[in-house]
Amino acid sequence: MQRHILEKEDLNTTDFSIHPVGTGPYIFKKWKRQEKIELVANPDYFEGGPYISRYIYRVIPDQSTLFLELETLGIDYAGLTPLQFIRQTNNEFFKDNYNKFETTAFGYSYLGYNLDDEKFKGKKVRQALNYAVDKNEIIKIVLLGKGRVLTGPFLPQSWAYNTNVREEGFNPMKALGLLREAGWQDRDKDGYLEKNGKKFEFTILTNQGNEQRLKTAELIQKYLKNIGIKVKIKVIEWNSLLSEFIDKGRFEAVLLGWSLSRDPDCFDIWHSTKIREGEFNFIHYKNRVVDELLEKARKTFDTQERKTYYHRIHELIYEDQPTMFLYVPDSLEIISSRFVGIVPAPIGIGYNFIKWWVPKEKQRYKTAIQE
C-alpha cells in the first residue's frame, strides 16, 4: 500500500483493512463482522495448495451455543472447556462423530497490575500477592487439572523457558510478612490491612463470557480476603474492556490471558517503550535491564545466545512480579472424525492443516469452485 494513501486513511475503518492480501495457504474471500470469515485455498502456495478447498471461521462468543453447534453437527472444529472435554463429550454420539485432542496451549492466564497505582508499586507487595494465591488449587478447581503452573513470560514447552525459575508456592504467612515489611497491617483489627489510613482493596476487571476467568477471579478474591485484602470483581464486555479501561489505564488489576507466537520474542509486551495507549505493555512495566536484554535478543539469530538473554529475562520478571503468572491451560480440541491426516505434535495439531482431507464419501459441502 502506498504511503500517501495510508496517511490519509483511518486504519480502523478503511476498506482495505478488511480485505487482506497475503502469500499463505488460503486466500481471503469474505468477512461478515461478528459473524464469520471465509477463506479459499491458494493453489499457488509454495508448499502446494491445501487439500481442503474452503475454511469458514464462525464467530460464536457463547460457549453454550458453541457446544450446541457441536451437538447438531453444525461445526467441525472447536475448543472445549475442561468440563466439556472430560464429561460432556464422553458419550457415544461424540465418540462416533468426533475425535478429541489434548496438547499444551500456546498461551497463559495472568493477573496484571496497574504499576502506576500506588498499591502495586512495591515489589514486596506484588511478591506477597503471589505467595497468597494457590495456583495448583485454581488449576484443580477451574481447569479440572487440565493445566500447569508457570513462572514467567515464556511457555514451558519453549526453549526460552528457564526451568531453574521455580514457583515459590502457596504460603499465606510469608505473604503477610512481606506485606508487613511494606507497611500493610491490620491496625484497627477489622480483618483488613491498611496503610496510611487506607484499606488495601482493589477491583479485578475481566471480560464477559469467559467462565474460567471469572471463577479464577473469585478464587483469587477468596485467597486475598484470607490475608486481609478486599477484592471486588467487575465483568465487562470485551470491546469496552479494551477501549475504555485497558487502553486508557483505567484499571487496578485485570485478569486476562496472552496467546503467544512460537517465537519467544515478547518485546511488545514487556519493553518500556510499549506503554502508549493501545499498546501491549498496558500495565506500564519498566525494567532497564529487561529492556536491554529484549533488544539484544532481537539482534541475533543465534538461538543459544537468545536463550541466555531470555532465561535472564525470565528470572528478572518473575522476581519483579509485574503480573501474577497463573497457569498454562491445556488446549482441548474436538474435530469431526470425517477429517483425515491430523498428526498431533508438541507444536499442536494445526501445523499441518494444509494436509488434512476428507474422504469423498464423507464430504458434506460444495467446494468453493462449485459455487
Secondary structure, DSSP 8 states (H G I E B T S, - for coil): --HHHHHHS-TTT-GGGGS---SSSEEEEEEETTTEEEEEE-TT-TT---SS-EEEEE----HHHHHHHHHTT--SEEE--HHIIIIIT-SHHHHHHEEEEEEE-SEEEEEEE-TTSGGG-SHHHHHHHHHHS-HHHHHHHHSTT-EE---SSS-TTSTT--TT-------HHHHHHHHHHTT-B-TT-SSS-EETTEE-EEEEEEETT-HHHHHHHHHHHHHHHTTT-EEEEEEE-HHHIIIIIITTT--SEEEEEEE--SS---HHHH-TT--STTSS-TT----HHHHHHHHHHHT---HHHHHHHHHHHHHHHHHH-SEEEEEEEEEEEEEETT-B----BTTBSGGGGGG-B--GGG--S--GGG-
